[in-house]
Amino acid sequence: MISFIISKLKYIFVFFIIIALNSCLKYNIHNCDILASNGVKWDNINCVAAEKACNEAVYLYPNNMKYIYQYGRVLLKQKNCDEAFKYLNKAAKNKYPAALYLIGKEYELGDNCVDQNFDLAMKSFHKAADLNSPSAMNSIGHMYLKGNGVKQDYSVALEWFRKAAFKGHALAMTNIGVMYNKGKGVIRNYKLALDWYRKAAKNGDGLAMNNIGWMYVKGQGVQKNYKTALNWLHKSVNKGEELAMNNVGVMYHNGYGLEKDFKTAKDWYYKAIKKGNPLAMNNIGILYEFGLGVGKDYATALDWYHKAANEGHAGAMNNIGSMYYNGNGVLQEYKIALNWYHKAAKKENSEAMNSIGWMYENGLGVLQNYAHALKWYKNAAKKGNINAMYNISNLYKYGKGVQKDISMSKKWFYKAKDAE
């Protein structure tokens, strides 16, 4: 009888072990963990349940790197930093690729438990990539794309994106699409961009779905079709993509295939803002600055522009500059305006570049300098800014800082016309 009871207790013990392990898997498998079949997104981790389950799994199997990594990830989500890195570092030392990748992301972003350190991020990504982590390969590509801790190199970025895409990484496929879409390191090719976006969308990438939708809005590589665009944007929204939420708002804001509806646009912008989207913050600012669907309120507009600018949004920086330039809700201050335009220009905002040129041409907040004006206009024109092209035309037409040249003036005039 005693042996029978002991035998039953063994079965019960094993049963609870299985429950603990399955609970750990259920609540906290990262979708970039190449050793797991399913994943739970960071935002969807149930910290209370996951911490309990994974703590049990680690206790039962203290040398299983999968559970050690997952427990570290839960602790990281809870911002229990010391304990999180204790477990993540243990998994990393044992060459668990997902742990190496997550440590790399922490150092790349520097917004949770550690200070931003691109060198440490890159080292961790390379270790994970050597262990065939496609997410790490994609992140290395992103570092080269942005020039974070390395010299910006689109060719090297594309090479790493391709390595990750070959292993089925959907976001890497999207990134290749973006490079063809924007002509970064390759000749701009909308059809190839669309092909890569479609591959990524088939693999479930919400950003790719958004980008396909936006290509239908712009008619890039496809015939412009707002209905199809909206369909793709809603698919992306269903994946939780904040950029798509903003873009649905833009559709209502501008009346793209829909009746203009600023209130509905605002509702969509707020959905994106809840996910921290700076484009939507800027767009809410525009609604308040111009009184679109809301009472005109410069103070509220400026507040939203500052929120977006704090997130690095160049358009918002330019808009703050414009408010100081025009004296909308603030004292007109050309020097402050110029400062904000320079911040936006550093982030390649062509409107800001054109505005800096205008201020140099007219001596607003700076000494009049036609050579500087021409330089800034040309910088903006390279990015397709039509107003800058017209401004260059006028400099040649009236001989401002350059020899008067009607043929050159006409060249820039028609270049602007063709770009409209």
C-alpha positions in Angstrom: 0.0 0.0 0.0 2.8 2.4 0.9 4.7 1.7 -2.3 1.4 2.3 -4.2 1.0 5.7 -2.5 4.7 6.6 -3.2 4.2 5.7 -6.9 1.1 7.9 -7.1 3.0 10.8 -5.4 5.7 10.5 -8.1 3.1 10.8 -10.8 1.6 13.9 -9.1 5.0 15.5 -8.8 5.8 14.9 -12.4 2.3 16.3 -13.3 3.0 19.5 -11.5 6.5 19.8 -13.1 4.8 19.6 -16.5 2.3 22.2 -15.5 5.1 24.6 -14.4 7.0 24.1 -17.6 3.9 24.5 -19.8 2.9 27.6 -17.9 6.3 29.1 -18.5 6.0 28.5 -22.2 2.5 29.7 -22.3 3.1 33.1 -20.7 6.6 34.1 -21.9 8.1 32.8 -25.1 9.7 35.6 -27.2 8.7 35.4 -30.8 12.4 36.1 -31.7 13.6 33.1 -29.7 14.7 30.8 -32.5 14.5 27.8 -30.2 10.8 28.2 -29.5 7.9 27.5 -31.7 5.6 30.3 -30.5 6.0 33.7 -28.9 4.4 36.3 -26.7 5.0 39.9 -27.5 6.7 42.1 -25.0 3.5 44.2 -24.5 1.4 41.1 -23.9 3.5 39.5 -21.2 1.3 38.7 -18.2 4.0 39.6 -15.6 2.3 38.2 -12.6 1.4 34.8 -14.1 4.7 34.6 -16.1 6.9 35.4 -13.1 5.3 32.7 -11.0 5.4 30.1 -13.7 8.9 30.8 -14.9 10.3 31.0 -11.4 8.9 27.5 -10.8 10.4 26.2 -14.1 13.8 27.7 -13.2 13.7 26.1 -9.8 12.9 22.7 -11.2 15.4 23.0 -14.1 18.1 25.4 -13.0 20.4 24.7 -16.0 17.7 25.0 -18.7 18.7 28.2 -20.6 15.3 28.6 -22.2 13.6 29.0 -18.8 16.4 31.1 -17.4 16.1 33.5 -20.4 12.4 33.7 -20.1 12.5 34.4 -16.4 15.0 37.1 -17.0 12.8 38.6 -19.7 9.8 38.8 -17.3 12.0 40.4 -14.6 13.2 42.9 -17.2 9.6 43.8 -18.1 9.0 44.4 -14.4 12.2 46.6 -14.4 13.7 44.4 -11.7 17.0 45.2 -13.4 19.6 43.5 -11.3 17.8 40.2 -11.1 16.9 40.4 -14.8 20.5 40.8 -15.9 21.6 38.1 -13.5 19.5 35.6 -15.4 19.9 37.0 -18.9 23.7 37.1 -18.5 23.7 33.5 -17.3 21.8 32.5 -20.4 24.0 34.7 -22.6 27.2 33.1 -21.2 25.8 29.7 -22.1 25.3 31.0 -25.7 21.5 31.3 -25.6 20.9 33.5 -28.7 17.7 35.1 -27.5 19.3 36.3 -24.3 22.2 37.8 -26.3 19.8 39.6 -28.6 17.7 41.0 -25.7 20.8 42.3 -23.9 21.8 43.9 -27.2 18.4 45.6 -27.5 18.7 46.9 -24.0 22.0 48.6 -24.8 20.8 49.8 -28.2 17.8 51.6 -26.7 19.1 52.5 -23.3 15.6 53.3 -22.0 15.0 50.6 -19.4 17.7 49.2 -17.2 21.0 50.3 -18.8 22.5 53.4 -20.4 22.6 53.5 -24.2 25.8 51.9 -25.4 26.0 51.1 -29.1 29.3 49.3 -28.8 28.0 46.8 -26.2 24.8 46.4 -28.2 26.7 45.6 -31.4 29.0 43.1 -29.6 25.9 41.3 -28.2 24.1 41.3 -31.5 27.1 39.8 -33.3 27.4 37.0 -30.7 23.7 36.2 -31.3 24.1 36.4 -35.0 27.0 34.0 -34.9 24.4 31.6 -33.3 22.1 32.2 -36.2 19.7 34.6 -34.6 17.8 36.4 -37.5 16.6 39.1 -35.1 20.2 39.9 -34.2 21.1 40.0 -37.9 18.2 42.4 -38.5 19.4 44.6 -35.6 22.9 44.8 -36.9 21.5 45.9 -40.3 19.5 48.6 -38.5 22.6 49.8 -36.7 24.4 50.3 -40.0 21.2 51.8 -41.5 21.1 54.5 -38.8 24.9 54.8 -38.2 24.5 53.9 -34.6 27.9 53.1 -33.2 29.2 52.4 -36.7 29.8 54.4 -39.8 26.5 54.6 -41.7 26.6 52.1 -44.6 23.5 51.2 -46.5 25.2 48.4 -48.4 26.3 46.6 -45.2 22.8 47.2 -43.7 21.2 45.6 -46.8 23.5 42.7 -46.6 22.5 42.0 -43.0 18.8 42.5 -43.7 19.1 39.9 -46.5 20.8 37.4 -44.2 17.9 37.8 -41.7 15.3 37.7 -44.4 16.8 34.5 -45.8 16.0 33.0 -42.4 12.4 34.1 -42.6 12.6 37.3 -40.5 9.6 39.3 -41.5 10.8 42.7 -40.2 14.0 42.3 -42.2 12.0 41.8 -45.3 10.1 45.0 -44.5 13.4 46.8 -44.0 14.7 45.7 -47.4 11.4 47.0 -48.9 12.0 50.3 -47.1 15.5 50.6 -48.7 14.1 50.0 -52.2 11.2 52.4 -51.4 13.5 55.2 -50.4 16.4 54.4 -52.6 18.9 53.9 -49.7 22.0 52.0 -51.0 20.0 50.8 -54.0 18.3 52.5 -57.0 14.8 53.4 -55.9 12.4 50.7 -57.1 8.8 50.8 -55.9 7.9 47.5 -57.5 10.7 45.7 -55.7 9.8 47.5 -52.5 6.2 46.3 -52.8 7.4 42.7 -53.5 9.4 42.7 -50.3 6.5 44.3 -48.3 4.2 41.5 -49.6 6.7 38.8 -48.6 6.8 40.4 -45.1 3.0 40.7 -44.9 2.6 37.0 -45.7 4.8 36.4 -42.7 2.6 38.5 -40.5 4.5 41.8 -40.3 2.1 44.6 -39.5 4.5 47.4 -40.6 4.7 45.8 -44.0 0.9 45.8 -44.3 0.9 49.5 -43.4 3.6 50.3 -46.0 1.6 48.4 -48.7 -1.4 50.5 -47.8 0.6 53.7 -48.0 2.0 52.8 -51.4 -1.6 52.5 -52.6 -2.3 56.0 -51.1 0.7 57.5 -53.0 0.3 55.3 -56.1 3.9 54.1 -55.8 4.5 51.0 -57.9 0.7 50.5 -58.1 -2.2 52.4 -59.3 -3.5 54.8 -56.6 -6.4 53.1 -54.8 -7.7 54.5 -51.5 -10.1 51.7 -50.9 -7.3 49.1 -51.2 -5.1 51.3 -49.1 -7.6 51.5 -46.3 -8.0 47.8 -46.4 -4.3 47.2 -45.9 -4.1 49.9 -43.2 -6.9 48.2 -41.2 -5.1 44.8 -41.6 -2.1 46.5 -40.1 -4.1 48.1 -37.3 -5.4 44.6 -36.4 -1.8 43.6 -35.9 -1.5 46.5 -33.4 0.6 48.7 -35.7 0.6 52.3 -34.3 1.8 53.8 -37.6 -1.3 52.4 -39.4 -3.5 53.9 -36.7 -2.0 57.3 -37.4 -2.3 56.7 -41.2 -6.0 55.8 -41.0 -6.3 59.2 -39.2 -4.4 60.9 -42.1 -6.9 59.3 -44.5 -9.8 61.0 -42.7 -7.8 64.2 -42.1 -7.2 64.7 -45.9 -10.3 63.0 -47.2 -8.4 60.3 -49.1 -11.2 58.2 -50.5 -13.4 59.3 -47.6 -15.3 62.4 -46.6 -13.0 64.6 -44.6 -13.7 64.0 -40.9 -11.4 65.7 -38.5 -13.1 64.3 -35.4 -12.6 60.7 -36.7 -9.0 61.6 -37.6 -8.4 62.9 -34.1 -9.9 59.6 -32.6 -7.4 57.6 -34.7 -4.5 59.9 -33.8 -5.3 59.3 -30.1 -5.3 55.6 -30.6 -1.8 55.9 -32.1 -0.7 58.3 -29.3 -1.6 55.7 -26.7 1.1 53.6 -28.2 3.5 56.5 -28.1 3.4 57.4 -31.8 5.1 60.9 -32.4 3.6 61.3 -35.8 0.1 61.3 -34.3 1.2 63.7 -31.6 2.4 66.1 -34.3 -0.9 65.6 -36.2 -3.0 66.4 -33.2 -0.9 69.6 -32.9 -1.8 70.5 -36.5 -5.5 70.1 -35.7 -5.2 72.5 -32.8 -3.0 75.0 -34.6 -5.3 75.4 -37.5 -8.6 74.7 -35.7 -9.5 71.6 -37.6 -12.4 69.8 -35.9 -11.4 71.5 -32.6 -11.2 75.1 -31.4 -8.0 76.8 -32.6 -5.6 76.6 -29.6 -2.0 77.6 -30.2 -0.9 76.6 -26.6 -2.3 73.1 -27.0 -0.8 72.8 -30.4 2.6 73.9 -29.1 2.3 71.4 -26.3 1.7 68.5 -28.7 4.5 69.6 -31.0 6.9 69.6 -28.0 5.7 66.1 -27.0 6.4 64.9 -30.6 9.7 66.7 -30.8 10.8 65.1 -27.5 10.3 61.8 -29.3 12.6 63.0 -32.1 9.9 63.9 -34.7 11.5 66.3 -37.2 8.2 67.6 -38.5 7.2 68.7 -35.0 10.5 70.5 -34.5 9.9 72.4 -37.8 6.3 73.2 -36.7 7.6 74.7 -33.4 10.0 76.8 -35.5 7.2 78.0 -37.6 5.1 79.0 -34.6 8.0 81.2 -33.4 8.6 82.5 -36.9 5.0 83.6 -37.2 4.4 84.5 -33.6 1.5 82.1 -33.2 0.7 81.7 -29.5 4.3 82.9 -28.7 6.3 86.1 -29.1 7.8 86.2 -32.6 11.4 85.2 -32.1 13.4 84.6 -35.3 16.4 83.2 -33.4 14.4 80.7 -31.5 12.6 79.8 -34.8 16.0 79.3 -36.5 17.2 77.1 -33.6 14.2 74.8 -34.1 14.6 74.7 -37.9 18.3 73.6 -37.4 17.2 70.8 -35.1 14.7 69.6 -37.7 17.2 70.1 -40.5 19.7 67.8 -38.7 17.0 65.1 -39.0 16.8 65.8 -42.7 13.5 67.8 -42.7 13.4 69.6 -46.1 10.8 72.2 -45.0 13.2 73.3 -42.2 16.1 73.4 -44.6 14.1 75.6 -47.0 13.1 77.9 -44.0 16.7 78.3 -43.0 17.5 79.3 -46.5 14.7 81.8 -46.5 15.9 83.4 -43.3 19.4 83.7 -44.7 18.1 85.2 -47.9 16.0 87.8 -46.0 18.3 88.4 -43.0 15.7 87.2 -40.5 17.4 86.4 -37.2 20.8 86.1 -39.0 22.9 88.4 -41.2 21.7 88.3 -44.8 23.8 85.8 -46.7 22.8 84.7 -50.2 25.5 82.0 -50.4 24.2 80.3 -47.2 20.6 80.7 -48.5 21.5 78.9 -51.8 23.3 76.1 -49.9 20.2 75.4 -47.7 17.8 75.7 -50.6 19.9 73.1 -52.6 19.9 70.8 -49.5 16.2 71.0 -49.4 15.8 70.6 -53.2 17.9 67.4 -53.1 15.2 66.0 -50.9 12.5 67.0 -53.4 11.3 70.2 -51.7 9.4 72.2 -54.4 9.4 75.5 -52.6 13.2 75.3 -52.4 13.4 74.8 -56.1 11.3 77.9 -56.8 13.5 79.8 -54.3 16.7 78.8 -56.2 15.0 79.9 -59.4 14.4 83.3 -57.9 18.0 83.7 -56.8 19.2 83.1 -60.3 16.4 85.3 -61.8 17.4 88.3 -59.7 21.1 87.6 -59.3 21.1 87.3 -55.6 24.5 85.9 -54.5 24.9 84.4 -57.9 25.4 85.8 -61.4 22.0 86.6 -62.9 21.2 83.6 -65.2 17.7 83.4 -66.7 18.4 80.0 -68.3 19.4 78.6 -64.9 16.4 80.2 -63.3 14.1 78.6 -65.9 15.8 75.2 -65.3 14.9 75.3 -61.6 11.5 76.7 -62.2 10.5 73.9 -64.6 12.2 71.3 -62.2 9.8 72.6 -59.5 6.8 72.5 -61.9 7.6 68.9 -62.9 7.9 67.9 -59.2 4.4 69.2 -58.4 
